[in-house]
Amino acid sequence: MDQTISFLYEKFLASEGVCSDTRSLQENQIFFALKGDNFNGNTYASQAIEGGALLAVIDESQEESSDKFFLVDDVLKCLQELASHHRDQFDIPFLGITGSNGKTSTKELAARVMSADRKTQYTRGNLNNHIGVPLTLLNISSDTEFAIIEMGANHIGEIASLCKMAKPTHGLITNIGTAHIGEFGGQEAIIRAKSELFDYLRQTGGIPFINLEDRVLQNMSKRFSNAITYPNELCSLKSATPFVHYKDEHGDTHATEMIGAYNFLNISAAVTIGNYFEVEDPYRAIDGYMPDNNRSQMIEIGSNTIILDAYNANPDSIRAALDNLAVIDSAHKVAILGDMKELGAYAEEEHRKIIDYAETLNLDKVYLVGNDFKKMHKHAKSKAFEKIDELSNLLQEEPLTAATVLIKGSRGMRMEQLTKRRDLWT
């Protein structure tokens, strides 16, 4: 460990933690002046000190003078190295979770299960990248008994880098689909990138939890002699129209607040993790889980039932959501779909496929929003709009009544705006 990290770690242990945003800075925290495409934390270093920061770690000289400025070559690299050193102080299980779909839901479920049994620290929200992971690691306190680190990626090598920092002892890949396919450049690249978690576990003797319903992951299981697989006898799907009901190993039925059969695999993963780590009753914690943050939420507006799943979208997750809508027992079913981002050269083809697929289902109406859907739209059954305001104008004139409505799209589309407009629903 070099002198810079040694000095900072001593300061860190005497601090109230770390922060990279002056708007949420607490007194006696260490401020890291991170940079992004549209911001430069160095410009807020003085403000951080004035706000009570113990130290401001910067990589650009300041006009003001303060003994609380700590100049380094690269703030982000410094943050990551500090987090890696902090992680090294713990001899507890570290579970890494990644995958194309369902990683955040699986992380939240696993966190509930493990928190019922021991002090668990886990990724909050969606802080799963090269900045979020070190921030999560630095939140781990001395009494933590279990850690869950969500890992996201949109290019090869990113998961490997996060593993080097977080050093997972256990790992789970939910599935390997088409999320971020434009950034990766193809399906094979996605497989390579996501498998970096299992590659790390093989090299270090770690233990993988493997979803046997994913063909690619099933093949990966052959590389391990210590793999824990699911779904298994611990739980079985009973129904999912719309909420998941499942049976536990004793034959008892559990009702959840999670929508769609695709969520059963996330439940099965969490139960399997809990069982492996000898949690007494992994089912009880899951029974009380309520999805939030625009992920598979069910909302009643007027006479309509809204399935709001607008946190993110890719071809696989939209198909799964459409399949779930199609089997729901409802007289009137409507899909409102927003563009899928980060598809790159695959955008036109994948949006066309979704339009074609939606046309095959027994849906009363299909509304499409965004430039990509608008560009590929050629069907009479569905309607396409470039902007969400255009759809809102139509729904003002023709409000939906007594319908089950799926609202899904990529985060940048902000499809949840539709649920704020009560005048669009009767």
C-alpha positions, -999 to +999 in steps of 0.1 A: +000+000+000+015+033-010+017+063+013-012+082-003-037+053+004-021+048+038-027+085+047-062+085+033-072+053+050-062+067+084-083+098+076-112+076+064-113+056+096-116+089+115-143+103+092-180+099+087-175+082+053-170+095+018-191+117-005-188+128-042-217+153-042-217+184-021-255+184-022-255+153+001-223+160+019-223+155+057-200+171+082-167+152+087-170+132+054-141+130+029-151+147-004-138+131-036-138+155-065-148+131-093-152+141-129-178+132-155-189+142-190-209+172-176-193+180-143-160+185-125-159+179-088-128+200-085-149+231-089-168+222-058-138+214-035-139+247-017-177+244-012-171+210+003-146+223+028-170+251+037-197+225+041-177+207+068-157+181+048-128+166+067-108+165+035-113+173-002-094+149-025-087+168-057-066+163-089-066+199-100-049+228-081-072+253-064-071+291-063-078+290-026-054+276-001-064+250+025-047+223+045-078+202+038-071+200+001-054+167-007-039+167-043-036+134-061-029+123-097-063+108-103-092+112-079-112+082-093-082+059-092-075+070-056-112+063-046-110+028-061-077+020-045-090+032-011-121+011-015-100-020-025-079-016+006-109-012+028-124-044+013-092-062+022-099-056+059-129-080+059-129-118+060-166-122+053-186-134+023-187-110-006-214-118-031-211-103-066-242-100-087-243-092-124-264-101-155-284-086-184-317-085-166-329-088-130-297-081-112-310-052-092-342-072-082-321-102-073-298-081-053-327-065-034-342-099-027-309-114-016-303-084+006-337-089+024-330-126+029-295-121+043-304-090+064-330-111+082-301-133+095-270-111+098-257-075+094-257-071+056-243-042+035-254-041-001-254-018-032-280+009-028-301+018-058-282+013-090-247+022-078-231-007-098-204+009-119-167+020-115-179+048-092-208+031-074-189+000-064-161+017-045-187+039-028-206+008-018-174-009-005-165+022+016-199+020+032-191-014+048-188-009+085-167-030+110-197-050+122-208-061+087-212-098+083-222-101+047-218-079+016-236-079-017-221-060-046-241-054-077-219-051-108-230-034-141-211-033-174-214-020-209-180-030-222-156-059-219-132-057-190-155-037-167-167-066-146-131-079-143-120-045-130-149-044-105-140-079-093-104-068-088-117-041-065-145-060-047-128-094-046-161-115-045-160-148-027-193-158-043-210-147-075-242-149-094-250-140-131-288-137-134-288-143-172-271-132-204-293-113-228-291-083-251-288-054-227-263-028-239-257-049-270-249-017-290-222-008-265-207-043-264-209-048-302-226-082-302-239-111-282-205-129-280-190-098-264-218-097-238-211-133-229-174-126-225-181-095-204-206-110-180-186-142-176-157-122-162-174-126-128-173-164-130-137-162-145-126-144-114-143-170-091-126-198-110-092-182-105-098-176-068-117-207-058-149-188-053-184-203-055-209-195-082-247-195-081-258-206-116-292-202-133-297-235-151-326-220-172-301-199-191-284-220-218-251-200-217-249-201-180-258-238-179-227-244-201-206-223-178-216-245-148-195-274-163-163-254-155-170-256-118-170-285-094-185-264-066-214-246-084-247-240-066-276-242-091-311-230-093-341-232-097-342-262-075-364-281-050-364-251-026-392-234-044-414-239-075-435-215-095-473-219-089-487-190-108-478-155-120-510-138-132-501-111-124-483-117-090-459-145-085-471-173-062-447-201-054-444-232-033-416-237-008-398-270-002-425-279+024-453-274-001-466-242+015-477-214-010-462-179-007-479-149-023-456-121-034-459-085-047-437-093-077-452-093-112-444-118-139-430-153-141-396-138-150-394-126-114-396-162-101-360-168-111-349-138-090-369-152-061-354-187-066-319-172-067-324-153-034-339-184-017-310-205-029-285-179-015-303-178+018-304-216+021-267-219+012-258-195+040-281-212+064-307-185+068-334-201+089-364-189+069-355-172+036-391-172+024-404-149+050-383-119+040-393-123+003-430-124+012-428-088+024-408-074-005-425-046-024-408-035-057-402+003-061-383+028-082-405+021-113-396-016-114-425-040-119-448-018-098-486-022-099-506+010-096-543+016-097-553+048-116-590+054-120-605+022-133-571+011-148-544-012-135-509+000-145-479-023-146-451+003-143-418-012-154-400+019-166-367+018-149-350+002-180-357-018-211-340-041-236-353-066-261-353-095-237-370-076-208-397-061-231-405-095-245-408-110-210-431-081-199-452-085-230-456-122-224-467-115-188-492-089-200-506-114-226-515-140-200-531-117-175-568-122-171-582-088-182-608-078-207-587-049-220-549-050-223-527-022-235-489-019-240-472+014-239-435+009-249-407+034-250-375+032-270-347+008-259-314+026-255-278+015-261-286-009-290-263+009-314-263-007-348-289-032-336-315-005-328-336-007-360-337-045-361-345-049-324-372-023-324-388-038-355-388-072-338-405-059-308-432-042-329-437-074-349-439-095-317-464-071-300-486-075-330-488-112-325-502-109-290-539-105-280-536-069-270-563-042-275-538-014-282-501-009-286-486+026-282-450+031-291-429+062-281-395+073-293-376+079-325-365+043-330-400+029-326-414+057-348-389+050-375-396+013-377-434+015-373-454+002-402-483-015-386-520-004-385-527-021-352-502+000-332-496+037-330-462+054-328-452+088-315-418+105-314-424+122-281-443+112-249-462+145-250-478+134-283-491+102-268-503+122-238-523+145-261-540+114-277-548+099-243-563+132-232-588+129-261-591+091-258-584+082-221-579+046-212-607+029-192-608-004-173-576-016-189-545-034-177-517-013-190-480-022-193-457+009-193-421+000-202-391+018-217-355+027-211-347+051-183-340+080-206-376+078-219-390+086-185-422+067-193-434+070-157-445+106-166-477+091-179-487+079-144-485+115-131-512+126-155-545+116-139-564+132-168-552+104-191-570+077-172-607+072-163 
